[in-house]
Amino acid sequence: MSEYTPPIEDMNFIITQVFKGQGLGGLDEDMVDAILEEAGKVASGLLAPINKIGDEQGSQWTDGEVKTADGFKEAYKEYCAGGWNSVPFKEEYGGQNLPWSMAFPIQEMWQAANMSFGLCPLLNQGAAETILAHGSDEQKQEYLPNMVSGLWTGTMNLTESQAGSDLGEIKTKAVKQGDGTYLITGQKIFITFGEHDMSENIIHLVLARTQDAPTGSKGISLFIVPKFLEDKKRNDLICVSLEHKMGIHASPTCTMSFGDNGGATGYLVGEENLGLKYMFTMMNNARLSVGLQGVAIADRALQQSVSYAGDRIQGSDITTGQKTEIINHADVQRMINTMQTLVMAGRTLAYESALYLDQGKSDYVDLLTPIVKSWCTDMAQEVTSTAIQVHGGMGFIEETGVAQYARDARILPIYEGTNGIQALDLTFRKILKNDGALLFSYLDEVKDIIAENVQLQKTVEGVRHATNALVKKTPVEISAVATPYLNGLSYVMGGIAMMRRHAALQALDDGTFKTKQRESIRFYMESILPRAEAELFIFV
Ligand SMILES: Cc1cc2nc3c(=O)[nH]c(=O)nc-3n(C[C@H](O)[C@H](O)[C@H](O)COP(=O)(O)OP(=O)(O)OC[C@H]3O[C@@H](n4cnc5c(N)ncnc54)[C@H](O)[C@@H]3O)c2cc1C
């Protein structure tokens, strides 16, 4: 099944009702609906139909060139012509200046429809944001208009074979030239859309080390290294191979070699040795987007499961004895309810981080980033695996397409900082640094929402206790409990998100939407929230 139905009603409900349109900068509910509807048509009509062929064909490498799967090049052209690439960018560079609160649901649709395709704009967005934040005026004028329109795409060149989570080990070299440019030499691995045939130029953001730079992460600089230079001359860089992967086959994962013929021309961004700091602009942006990919692919798997379970007849209804569709079996309902409520909680949390981006509440963005990245991507593992279970044996057979979601989703807890690294980021940088004060102020702000549910109230107390215990531990002890702490806190944050929905439902007319939301919220509180206690048991 390749259909995808964008969950527009739920998206609209979150941004206009749950978050009361606070992040929308004046867009009203009808405009929100119209934009989501249009994006939904592109996602379901243009991108979803080429998802399976992308999986089957993958990208093909020949002599340094990469051909994307059938239909990708044409779809990308149409997507850009519709202005969709420019959604979150500033008008100054040709962008549509839509708030993140709109850009997130739109991006969710691309990722749900076709995660491989969605990775190209995802990385371009991070690269463009980094140039916007740290590039010179000249660099912004030179690169941003074409990256915003989609004529050019951007990449993120961090990883080397000896430098994955530990970017301090980067060895790629940058040698300053008399004209102020740098010659870049070295090899990067795992570079998403490092080479492809969808855009006219590829703008690589490359981390490298200048001569005499300090060792470790303090000696890394950031460079713009375009595939084609100003005079359309080919730069000295090439994709030497593509990885053969478990999933996201249509997204080319490239080994990139820089400077085989003397050195690729690179342009320094900002100051020397501050590259890692600048790159964090890109990584933070991308981390939230990866969390959103988790929500997206989980929703796609859920949709297909609901559809399959409604068609597949197997077994009899316990009460009537009549043959029945499997969706009527309580255990199948349990699986679907679990998937549904996890998607709803994850989506609310991801959009909450978009709201804080719009409001400039950077502390809360910082707090939520490792949670959205990790929890939503781990959740995607559970949901896509459960989707296979709902399909029974057919789930294990590629033909149904549901196995692709599980294979595609498996990368999400790994790239953009593994979930283990996210847990360290949360505990050391977001909690320990201020003795939990940031989290406590967040919890204080939503105390009325928490008070609406006894189980949530009890669990929040558990989180407060765990946080106070965490900050007293040694660094080694904190590293050992960082992941259960992140998980426990995430289930609680998910609970708060679900109670935000509950509060917003009161203003809605009765109907199927309201009833289903209520059921999912209750299911979360009864069946999912208790997982927090198990995760935090270690702190009792
Ligand atoms: C499909 C794909 C696409 C990618 N796209 C890009 C891209 O576009 N650009 C780019 O630069 N990179 C990209 N990457 C690389 C990706 O970001 C890295 O794979 C990731 O950061 C992990 O690094 P690693 O693979 O070296 O694993 P390692 O760092 O070796 O980690 C292995 C395990 O050890 C754990 N670990 C490592 N260090 C610590 C620590 N200090 N404390 C606790 N646990 C630790 C990790 O959590 C993990 O479980 C991509 C990778 C893949 C597979």
The ligand as an SDF file (V2000), in Angstrom:
LIG
                    3D

 53 58  0  0  0  0  0  0  0  0999 V2000
   22.4680    6.4950    6.7310 C   0  0  0  0  0  0  0  0  0  0  0  0
   23.3830    7.4270    7.4330 C   0  0  0  0  0  0  0  0  0  0  0  0
   23.3750    8.7700    7.0990 C   0  0  0  0  0  0  0  0  0  0  0  0
   24.2500    9.6590    7.7280 C   0  0  0  0  0  0  0  0  0  0  0  0
   24.3010   10.9680    7.3090 N   0  0  0  0  0  0  0  0  0  0  0  0
   25.3260   11.7560    7.7470 C   0  0  0  0  0  0  0  0  0  0  0  0
   25.5610   13.0370    7.1640 C   0  0  0  0  0  0  0  0  0  0  0  0
   24.8220   13.4940    6.2930 O   0  0  0  0  0  0  0  0  0  0  0  0
   26.6370   13.7370    7.5870 N   0  0  0  0  0  0  0  0  0  0  0  0
   27.4840   13.2800    8.5450 C   0  0  0  0  0  0  0  0  0  0  0  0
   28.4440   13.9660    8.8780 O   0  0  0  0  0  0  0  0  0  0  0  0
   27.2840   12.0740    9.1290 N   0  0  0  0  0  0  0  0  0  0  0  0
   26.2240   11.3070    8.7460 C   0  0  0  0  0  0  0  0  0  0  0  0
   26.0310   10.0610    9.3040 N   0  0  0  0  0  0  0  0  0  0  0  0
   26.9060    9.6200   10.3820 C   0  0  0  0  0  0  0  0  0  0  0  0
   26.1880    9.5430   11.7270 C   0  0  0  0  0  0  0  0  0  0  0  0
   25.8890   10.8090   12.2070 O   0  0  0  0  0  0  0  0  0  0  0  0
   27.0770    8.7040   12.6610 C   0  0  0  0  0  0  0  0  0  0  0  0
   26.9810    7.3740   12.2220 O   0  0  0  0  0  0  0  0  0  0  0  0
   26.6710    8.8330   14.1010 C   0  0  0  0  0  0  0  0  0  0  0  0
   26.9760   10.1190   14.5750 O   0  0  0  0  0  0  0  0  0  0  0  0
   27.3610    7.8020   15.0160 C   0  0  0  0  0  0  0  0  0  0  0  0
   28.7310    7.7510   14.7950 O   0  0  0  0  0  0  0  0  0  0  0  0
   29.4170    6.3200   14.5400 P   0  0  0  0  0  0  0  0  0  0  0  0
   28.6570    5.6450   13.4630 O   0  0  0  0  0  0  0  0  0  0  0  0
   30.8650    6.5190   14.3430 O   0  0  0  0  0  0  0  0  0  0  0  0
   29.1700    5.5050   15.8670 O   0  0  0  0  0  0  0  0  0  0  0  0
   30.0970    5.5160   17.1720 P   0  0  0  0  0  0  0  0  0  0  0  0
   30.4070    6.9340   17.5250 O   0  0  0  0  0  0  0  0  0  0  0  0
   31.2160    4.5760   16.9790 O   0  0  0  0  0  0  0  0  0  0  0  0
   29.0940    4.9450   18.2570 O   0  0  0  0  0  0  0  0  0  0  0  0
   28.8590    3.5510   18.4480 C   0  0  0  0  0  0  0  0  0  0  0  0
   28.0880    3.3520   19.7550 C   0  0  0  0  0  0  0  0  0  0  0  0
   28.8540    3.8640   20.8580 O   0  0  0  0  0  0  0  0  0  0  0  0
   28.1210    4.8330   21.5770 C   0  0  0  0  0  0  0  0  0  0  0  0
   29.0330    5.9110   22.0250 N   0  0  0  0  0  0  0  0  0  0  0  0
   29.9720    6.5530   21.2880 C   0  0  0  0  0  0  0  0  0  0  0  0
   30.5880    7.4830   22.0510 N   0  0  0  0  0  0  0  0  0  0  0  0
   30.0180    7.4350   23.2670 C   0  0  0  0  0  0  0  0  0  0  0  0
   30.1980    8.1570   24.4860 C   0  0  0  0  0  0  0  0  0  0  0  0
   31.0820    9.1530   24.5930 N   0  0  0  0  0  0  0  0  0  0  0  0
   29.4250    7.8310   25.5540 N   0  0  0  0  0  0  0  0  0  0  0  0
   28.4940    6.8580   25.4650 C   0  0  0  0  0  0  0  0  0  0  0  0
   28.2780    6.1470   24.3340 N   0  0  0  0  0  0  0  0  0  0  0  0
   29.0150    6.4420   23.2500 C   0  0  0  0  0  0  0  0  0  0  0  0
   27.0810    5.3760   20.6020 C   0  0  0  0  0  0  0  0  0  0  0  0
   25.9290    5.9050   21.2750 O   0  0  0  0  0  0  0  0  0  0  0  0
   26.7610    4.1340   19.7830 C   0  0  0  0  0  0  0  0  0  0  0  0
   25.7860    3.3640   20.4230 O   0  0  0  0  0  0  0  0  0  0  0  0
   25.1250    9.1800    8.7350 C   0  0  0  0  0  0  0  0  0  0  0  0
   25.1040    7.8230    9.0850 C   0  0  0  0  0  0  0  0  0  0  0  0
   24.2740    6.9600    8.4340 C   0  0  0  0  0  0  0  0  0  0  0  0
   24.3360    5.4950    8.7820 C   0  0  0  0  0  0  0  0  0  0  0  0
  1  2  1  0
  2  3  1  0
  2 52  2  0
  3  4  2  0
  4  5  1  0
  4 50  1  0
  5  6  2  0
  6  7  1  0
  6 13  1  0
  7  8  2  0
  7  9  1  0
  9 10  1  0
 10 11  2  0
 10 12  1  0
 12 13  2  0
 13 14  1  0
 14 15  1  0
 14 50  1  0
 15 16  1  0
 16 17  1  0
 16 18  1  0
 18 19  1  0
 18 20  1  0
 20 21  1  0
 20 22  1  0
 22 23  1  0
 23 24  1  0
 24 25  2  0
 24 26  1  0
 24 27  1  0
 27 28  1  0
 28 29  2  0
 28 30  1  0
 28 31  1  0
 31 32  1  0
 32 33  1  0
 33 34  1  0
 33 48  1  0
 34 35  1  0
 35 36  1  0
 35 46  1  0
 36 37  1  0
 36 45  1  0
 37 38  2  0
 38 39  1  0
 39 40  1  0
 39 45  2  0
 40 41  1  0
 40 42  2  0
 42 43  1  0
 43 44  2  0
 44 45  1  0
 46 47  1  0
 46 48  1  0
 48 49  1  0
 50 51  2  0
 51 52  1  0
 52 53  1  0
M  END
$$$$
